[in-house]
């Protein structure tokens, strides 16, 4: 009976998606609406992401336009963006808000790359945890004589290949984001 690696592959895929989503929230020199996804706005007694109370569009390379659906929300959105500590400046005008992204300094680039490495390590830890669970399960099956020694090592090789591929994808995502920050 072959070992089912589908749950492991699913976890590897979820970890990669998590890392990419985390990287979208890290500000580079370019303005992207995804950077405001983590900003929560107090709206009628509940906290909602900016993209649920306003339209967020790119005006130019370093400016976003936030157009609230309810004009009364402008002050709450402004307050939420300022308190998010993303290092953004906000200007209110008749159409809503303009969110400006200042040029990244060398020091800020270095700290962003450090954050990238920390996120990468968190993702790798998650992969190692999954690998350990699968390896324990394979060893347990061998102890119960459900599989033989040869199968055990063949499954281990396949498991390591899946983890290695996943780690390579995580590394590639990190390299892409590093280049984006450096440029």
Secondary structure as the mmCIF struct_conf table of DSSP 4:
data_model
#
loop_
_struct_conf.conf_type_id
_struct_conf.id
_struct_conf.beg_label_comp_id
_struct_conf.beg_label_asym_id
_struct_conf.beg_label_seq_id
_struct_conf.end_label_comp_id
_struct_conf.end_label_asym_id
_struct_conf.end_label_seq_id
HELX_RH_AL_P HELX_RH_AL_P1 UNK A 6 UNK A 24
TURN_TY1_P TURN_TY1_P1 UNK A 25 UNK A 25
BEND BEND1 UNK A 26 UNK A 26
BEND BEND2 UNK A 29 UNK A 30
HELX_RH_3T_P HELX_RH_3T_P1 UNK A 33 UNK A 36
TURN_TY1_P TURN_TY1_P2 UNK A 37 UNK A 38
STRN STRN1 UNK A 40 UNK A 43
TURN_TY1_P TURN_TY1_P3 UNK A 44 UNK A 45
STRN STRN2 UNK A 46 UNK A 49
HELX_RH_3T_P HELX_RH_3T_P2 UNK A 50 UNK A 52
TURN_TY1_P TURN_TY1_P4 UNK A 53 UNK A 53
STRN STRN3 UNK A 54 UNK A 60
TURN_TY1_P TURN_TY1_P5 UNK A 61 UNK A 62
STRN STRN4 UNK A 63 UNK A 68
BEND BEND3 UNK A 69 UNK A 70
HELX_RH_3T_P HELX_RH_3T_P3 UNK A 71 UNK A 73
HELX_RH_AL_P HELX_RH_AL_P2 UNK A 74 UNK A 83
TURN_TY1_P TURN_TY1_P6 UNK A 84 UNK A 85
BEND BEND4 UNK A 86 UNK A 86
STRN STRN5 UNK A 88 UNK A 93
TURN_TY1_P TURN_TY1_P7 UNK A 94 UNK A 95
STRN STRN6 UNK A 96 UNK A 101
HELX_LH_PP_P HELX_LH_PP_P1 UNK A 102 UNK A 105
HELX_RH_AL_P HELX_RH_AL_P3 UNK A 106 UNK A 143
TURN_TY1_P TURN_TY1_P8 UNK A 144 UNK A 145
BEND BEND5 UNK A 146 UNK A 147
HELX_RH_AL_P HELX_RH_AL_P4 UNK A 149 UNK A 182
#
